[in-house]
Amino acid sequence: MDELFKKALKFVLRWEGGYVNNPNDKGGATNMGITQYTYNSWLKNHGLQPRDVKNITQYEVEQIYYKNYWQRAGCADMSPKFAFLAFDTAVNMGLARVNQFLKAAQWKYPDKFIAARRAKYEEFAQYGNQKIFLKGWLNRLNALALEIQKL
């Protein structure tokens, strides 16, 4: 795994934290940002029995993020700024959103990518109880915008 991935993963893990099972979070139980569903799928694909996501190892976290998000989002083929943006977006919002925001950014304007992501968060916040997450989502996005300026 390359240094850019490790740097991006460190950023992601600052925001994803430890074990959480917030009843308002549509993703359900997560640990270090990995949902129980994702963990079960990864274990099954490796011939292993399901386990509680509370017990996920650091190695498993790194492997899941690298293979399921970094590689699938195509981050290795992007500029460092877009790799960071795409990886964090894939983790936080899903792989499909990455392509949507890349198109909005015309594959060359990081600020447009960030603006599209911000608009999607604001849209999400209009539904049900999701507004309680808006401040955290925007804090993460603002930190990401600062982080990519260092690249």
Backbone as CSV, one residue per row, in Angstrom:
resi,resn,N_x,N_y,N_z,CA_x,CA_y,CA_z,C_x,C_y,C_z
1,MET,0.846,-1.184,0.000,0.000,0.000,0.000,0.890,1.245,0.000
2,ASP,0.547,2.165,-0.843,1.413,3.326,-0.991,1.196,4.370,0.110
3,GLU,2.099,5.325,0.136,2.084,6.356,1.185,0.850,7.254,1.093
4,LEU,0.399,7.543,-0.123,-0.781,8.394,-0.264,-2.002,7.707,0.338
5,PHE,-2.153,6.410,0.092,-3.262,5.679,0.702,-3.164,5.747,2.220
6,LYS,-1.983,5.522,2.762,-1.818,5.540,4.218,-2.171,6.900,4.803
7,LYS,-1.786,7.951,4.099,-2.114,9.308,4.550,-3.626,9.546,4.487
8,ALA,-4.245,9.098,3.401,-5.694,9.261,3.237,-6.446,8.431,4.277
9,LEU,-5.957,7.235,4.551,-6.600,6.384,5.551,-6.505,7.017,6.936
10,LYS,-5.372,7.591,7.238,-5.211,8.268,8.533,-6.243,9.388,8.674
11,PHE,-6.456,10.140,7.603,-7.471,11.198,7.623,-8.860,10.600,7.866
12,VAL,-9.212,9.582,7.107,-10.522,8.946,7.225,-10.756,8.437,8.647
13,LEU,-9.775,7.773,9.199,-9.953,7.184,10.532,-10.103,8.236,11.631
14,ARG,-9.566,9.431,11.412,-9.790,10.518,12.385,-11.267,10.837,12.476
15,TRP,-11.983,10.675,11.371,-13.396,11.028,11.320,-14.308,9.846,11.584
16,GLU,-13.849,8.674,11.286,-14.716,7.502,11.436,-14.756,6.964,12.859
17,GLY,-13.684,7.164,13.618,-13.693,6.801,15.035,-13.820,5.319,15.307
18,GLY,-14.277,4.996,16.493,-14.394,3.616,16.944,-15.783,3.054,16.704
19,TYR,-16.193,2.179,17.595,-17.478,1.508,17.454,-18.630,2.478,17.733
20,VAL,-19.610,2.482,16.805,-20.794,3.327,16.938,-21.994,2.529,16.438
21,ASN,-23.094,2.647,17.177,-24.346,2.056,16.710,-25.464,3.050,17.001
22,ASN,-25.434,4.155,16.257,-26.411,5.222,16.420,-27.708,4.818,15.711
23,PRO,-28.825,4.760,16.431,-30.083,4.344,15.799,-30.529,5.277,14.666
24,ASN,-30.026,6.497,14.633,-30.380,7.430,13.565,-29.513,7.268,12.316
25,ASP,-28.426,6.507,12.432,-27.509,6.313,11.308,-28.005,5.145,10.466
26,LYS,-28.313,5.441,9.215,-28.859,4.423,8.319,-27.865,3.296,8.048
27,GLY,-26.569,3.535,8.299,-25.547,2.514,8.062,-25.495,1.446,9.133
28,GLY,-26.156,1.674,10.254,-26.154,0.692,11.338,-24.836,0.697,12.103
29,ALA,-24.564,-0.412,12.772,-23.348,-0.534,13.589,-22.107,-0.430,12.710
30,THR,-21.153,0.375,13.167,-19.877,0.518,12.466,-18.738,0.531,13.468
31,ASN,-17.557,0.162,13.000,-16.341,0.291,13.786,-15.259,0.788,12.840
32,MET,-14.659,1.895,13.188,-13.666,2.562,12.343,-14.233,2.821,10.949
33,GLY,-15.555,3.039,10.906,-16.219,3.358,9.656,-16.656,2.155,8.835
34,ILE,-16.326,0.964,9.265,-16.708,-0.251,8.544,-18.041,-0.733,9.111
35,THR,-19.055,-0.862,8.235,-20.360,-1.333,8.703,-20.327,-2.837,8.951
36,GLN,-21.266,-3.285,9.747,-21.378,-4.725,9.996,-21.585,-5.470,8.683
37,TYR,-22.419,-4.926,7.809,-22.686,-5.563,6.519,-21.398,-5.705,5.694
38,THR,-20.615,-4.631,5.603,-19.364,-4.663,4.841,-18.394,-5.672,5.442
39,TYR,-18.308,-5.682,6.758,-17.406,-6.619,7.431,-17.837,-8.063,7.175
40,ASN,-19.131,-8.341,7.298,-19.625,-9.695,7.035,-19.304,-10.130,5.603
41,SER,-19.491,-9.233,4.647,-19.193,-9.545,3.242,-17.716,-9.845,3.049
42,TRP,-16.869,-9.032,3.661,-15.423,-9.231,3.538,-15.016,-10.574,4.151
43,LEU,-15.541,-10.869,5.334,-15.224,-12.150,5.982,-15.677,-13.324,5.113
44,LYS,-16.889,-13.241,4.588,-17.425,-14.317,3.750,-16.551,-14.527,2.515
45,ASN,-16.130,-13.442,1.885,-15.274,-13.529,0.699,-13.910,-14.141,1.003
46,HIS,-13.538,-14.146,2.260,-12.260,-14.737,2.679,-12.458,-16.079,3.386
47,GLY,-13.658,-16.639,3.237,-13.935,-17.962,3.806,-14.017,-17.985,5.319
48,LEU,-14.339,-16.847,5.916,-14.391,-16.739,7.373,-15.832,-16.577,7.847
49,GLN,-16.077,-16.974,9.065,-17.403,-16.853,9.673,-17.658,-15.400,10.090
50,PRO,-18.931,-14.979,10.055,-19.258,-13.613,10.507,-18.837,-13.403,11.966
51,ARG,-18.407,-12.182,12.251,-18.056,-11.767,13.613,-18.621,-10.379,13.828
52,ASP,-18.760,-10.018,15.071,-19.226,-8.678,15.407,-18.192,-7.657,14.949
53,VAL,-18.648,-6.599,14.296,-17.750,-5.555,13.802,-16.973,-4.901,14.950
54,LYS,-17.454,-5.052,16.172,-16.701,-4.541,17.329,-15.309,-5.154,17.381
55,ASN,-15.162,-6.372,16.831,-13.911,-7.120,16.936,-13.025,-7.028,15.699
56,ILE,-13.328,-6.111,14.799,-12.524,-5.965,13.582,-11.088,-5.563,13.954
57,THR,-10.117,-6.103,13.215,-8.715,-5.782,13.494,-8.249,-4.614,12.629
58,GLN,-7.169,-3.991,13.025,-6.598,-2.898,12.243,-6.197,-3.392,10.848
59,TYR,-5.637,-4.581,10.769,-5.259,-5.154,9.480,-6.492,-5.301,8.575
60,GLU,-7.584,-5.820,9.129,-8.804,-5.986,8.339,-9.339,-4.639,7.875
61,VAL,-9.299,-3.651,8.748,-9.740,-2.299,8.387,-8.928,-1.786,7.199
62,GLU,-7.617,-1.903,7.276,-6.752,-1.432,6.188,-7.045,-2.160,4.886
63,GLN,-7.200,-3.474,4.957,-7.474,-4.265,3.757,-8.822,-3.900,3.138
64,ILE,-9.843,-3.756,3.962,-11.174,-3.401,3.460,-11.151,-2.022,2.814
65,TYR,-10.541,-1.064,3.483,-10.496,0.276,2.907,-9.688,0.301,1.613
66,TYR,-8.590,-0.424,1.601,-7.751,-0.419,0.400,-8.463,-1.084,-0.776
67,LYS,-8.985,-2.268,-0.569,-9.578,-3.031,-1.674,-10.982,-2.562,-2.040
68,ASN,-11.810,-2.284,-1.039,-13.212,-1.945,-1.319,-13.445,-0.483,-1.662
69,TYR,-12.526,0.378,-1.265,-12.743,1.811,-1.476,-11.642,2.450,-2.323
70,TRP,-10.395,2.347,-1.908,-9.280,2.966,-2.639,-9.199,2.409,-4.058
71,GLN,-9.130,1.084,-4.157,-8.999,0.481,-5.485,-10.272,0.623,-6.312
72,ARG,-11.406,0.349,-5.725,-12.660,0.413,-6.494,-12.994,1.819,-6.962
73,ALA,-12.572,2.823,-6.219,-12.806,4.209,-6.639,-11.783,4.665,-7.676
74,GLY,-10.749,3.855,-7.920,-9.727,4.213,-8.903,-8.746,5.253,-8.415
75,CYS,-8.567,5.341,-7.111,-7.733,6.397,-6.526,-6.277,6.352,-6.987
76,ALA,-5.755,5.158,-7.235,-4.353,5.031,-7.648,-4.085,5.702,-8.991
77,ASP,-5.137,5.899,-9.782,-4.990,6.512,-11.103,-5.329,8.001,-11.119
78,MET,-5.523,8.580,-9.936,-5.913,9.990,-9.840,-4.766,10.837,-9.306
79,SER,-4.906,12.132,-9.489,-3.965,13.049,-8.853,-4.121,12.888,-7.340
80,PRO,-3.109,13.250,-6.555,-3.239,13.104,-5.107,-4.470,13.799,-4.524
81,LYS,-4.787,14.990,-4.983,-5.955,15.704,-4.446,-7.244,14.949,-4.737
82,PHE,-7.418,14.503,-5.967,-8.639,13.782,-6.304,-8.674,12.405,-5.657
83,ALA,-7.515,11.777,-5.475,-7.473,10.481,-4.781,-7.988,10.639,-3.357
84,PHE,-7.527,11.674,-2.680,-7.982,11.954,-1.309,-9.488,12.218,-1.289
85,LEU,-9.943,13.078,-2.189,-11.369,13.418,-2.260,-12.213,12.184,-2.557
86,ALA,-11.786,11.411,-3.531,-12.554,10.234,-3.946,-12.598,9.184,-2.842
87,PHE,-11.472,8.944,-2.200,-11.420,7.933,-1.146,-12.327,8.313,0.023
88,ASP,-12.192,9.527,0.511,-13.017,9.941,1.644,-14.498,9.935,1.274
89,THR,-14.808,10.331,0.065,-16.198,10.331,-0.384,-16.728,8.908,-0.483
90,ALA,-15.945,7.999,-1.039,-16.364,6.602,-1.159,-16.673,6.021,0.209
91,VAL,-15.830,6.316,1.178,-16.027,5.814,2.542,-17.275,6.435,3.161
92,ASN,-17.402,7.734,3.046,-18.461,8.460,3.739,-19.814,8.411,3.031
93,MET,-19.790,8.314,1.698,-21.039,8.455,0.947,-21.288,7.350,-0.076
94,GLY,-20.322,6.483,-0.280,-20.473,5.393,-1.243,-19.764,5.663,-2.559
95,LEU,-19.426,4.577,-3.238,-18.674,4.667,-4.494,-19.434,5.409,-5.590
96,ALA,-20.736,5.246,-5.664,-21.511,5.888,-6.727,-21.396,7.412,-6.664
97,ARG,-21.306,7.948,-5.467,-21.202,9.411,-5.318,-19.878,9.932,-5.883
98,VAL,-18.832,9.118,-5.816,-17.525,9.552,-6.323,-17.659,9.955,-7.789
99,ASN,-18.240,9.093,-8.596,-18.374,9.397,-10.023,-19.267,10.604,-10.261
100,GLN,-20.317,10.711,-9.480,-21.220,11.863,-9.595,-20.454,13.162,-9.339
101,PHE,-19.635,13.181,-8.294,-18.904,14.401,-7.949,-17.729,14.652,-8.890
102,LEU,-17.114,13.578,-9.405,-16.052,13.760,-10.398,-16.609,14.428,-11.651
103,LYS,-17.792,14.018,-12.068,-18.432,14.653,-13.227,-18.721,16.122,-12.944
104,ALA,-19.235,16.400,-11.743,-19.526,17.787,-11.369,-18.251,18.630,-11.370
105,ALA,-17.130,17.993,-11.041,-15.839,18.683,-10.984,-15.132,18.684,-12.333
106,GLN,-15.759,18.097,-13.329,-15.175,17.967,-14.664,-13.801,17.297,-14.600
107,TRP,-13.615,16.452,-13.616,-12.394,15.674,-13.396,-11.148,16.543,-13.230
108,LYS,-11.334,17.832,-12.928,-10.146,18.680,-12.780,-10.276,19.822,-11.779
109,TYR,-11.456,20.035,-11.209,-11.643,21.149,-10.284,-12.034,20.631,-8.897
110,PRO,-11.063,20.479,-8.001,-11.380,19.971,-6.654,-12.448,20.794,-5.936
111,ASP,-12.455,22.105,-6.135,-13.450,22.944,-5.462,-14.874,22.597,-5.900
112,LYS,-15.042,22.243,-7.153,-16.372,21.853,-7.644,-16.786,20.498,-7.072
113,PHE,-15.824,19.614,-6.878,-16.092,18.322,-6.248,-16.605,18.562,-4.826
114,ILE,-15.907,19.411,-4.093,-16.284,19.725,-2.712,-17.665,20.398,-2.667
115,ALA,-17.917,21.296,-3.597,-19.219,21.974,-3.634,-20.348,20.979,-3.913
116,ALA,-20.114,20.030,-4.790,-21.136,19.017,-5.087,-21.392,18.142,-3.867
117,ARG,-20.341,17.808,-3.152,-20.497,16.993,-1.944,-21.247,17.776,-0.869
118,ARG,-20.914,19.047,-0.726,-21.601,19.901,0.253,-23.100,19.980,-0.069
119,ALA,-23.419,20.157,-1.334,-24.825,20.248,-1.743,-25.561,18.935,-1.447
120,LYS,-24.895,17.803,-1.629,-25.536,16.515,-1.352,-25.783,16.366,0.139
121,TYR,-24.843,16.789,0.982,-25.052,16.755,2.433,-26.270,17.603,2.814
122,GLU,-26.351,18.791,2.234,-27.471,19.674,2.550,-28.788,19.058,2.098
123,GLU,-28.757,18.343,0.987,-29.954,17.630,0.526,-30.323,16.519,1.527
124,PHE,-29.325,15.734,1.946,-29.576,14.667,2.921,-30.203,15.209,4.195
125,ALA,-29.732,16.370,4.630,-30.174,16.945,5.900,-31.652,17.339,5.878
126,GLN,-32.251,17.394,4.708,-33.667,17.746,4.599,-34.583,16.568,4.912
127,TYR,-34.003,15.368,5.007,-34.814,14.166,5.186,-34.780,13.660,6.609
128,GLY,-35.954,13.490,7.187,-36.098,12.863,8.496,-35.153,13.410,9.542
129,ASN,-34.466,12.510,10.198,-33.592,12.882,11.307,-32.128,13.048,10.881
130,GLN,-31.873,13.147,9.595,-30.496,13.242,9.114,-29.848,14.604,9.388
131,LYS,-30.667,15.607,9.684,-30.124,16.949,9.933,-29.146,16.957,11.109
132,ILE,-29.320,16.028,12.049,-28.417,15.992,13.212,-26.979,15.691,12.815
133,PHE,-26.770,15.148,11.611,-25.422,14.807,11.154,-24.774,15.917,10.325
134,LEU,-25.539,16.932,9.919,-25.035,17.932,8.978,-23.784,18.649,9.482
135,LYS,-23.787,19.108,10.707,-22.622,19.844,11.214,-21.361,18.980,11.150
136,GLY,-21.467,17.735,11.557,-20.311,16.827,11.498,-19.858,16.573,10.069
137,TRP,-20.817,16.373,9.165,-20.471,16.153,7.761,-19.721,17.366,7.199
138,LEU,-20.230,18.556,7.506,-19.583,19.764,6.981,-18.227,20.013,7.627
139,ASN,-18.094,19.686,8.903,-16.780,19.800,9.550,-15.762,18.888,8.869
140,ARG,-16.193,17.674,8.569,-15.308,16.723,7.890,-14.932,17.254,6.504
141,LEU,-15.901,17.755,5.772,-15.641,18.262,4.430,-14.706,19.468,4.466
142,ASN,-14.896,20.351,5.425,-14.005,21.507,5.562,-12.586,21.072,5.891
143,ALA,-12.454,20.070,6.751,-11.125,19.542,7.082,-10.490,18.880,5.859
144,LEU,-11.287,18.204,5.062,-10.791,17.571,3.850,-10.295,18.634,2.867
145,ALA,-11.050,19.695,2.721,-10.640,20.779,1.815,-9.291,21.368,2.241
146,LEU,-9.083,21.504,3.535,-7.787,21.990,4.034,-6.684,20.960,3.808
147,GLU,-7.008,19.698,4.031,-6.024,18.628,3.900,-5.485,18.514,2.470
148,ILE,-6.359,18.634,1.487,-5.883,18.483,0.125,-5.031,19.675,-0.338
149,GLN,-5.143,20.796,0.373,-4.278,21.933,0.029,-2.815,21.641,0.343
150,LYS,-2.567,20.663,1.230,-1.208,20.287,1.617,-0.556,19.358,0.600
151,LEU,-1.362,18.835,-0.328,-0.832,17.850,-1.292,-0.233,18.509,-2.518
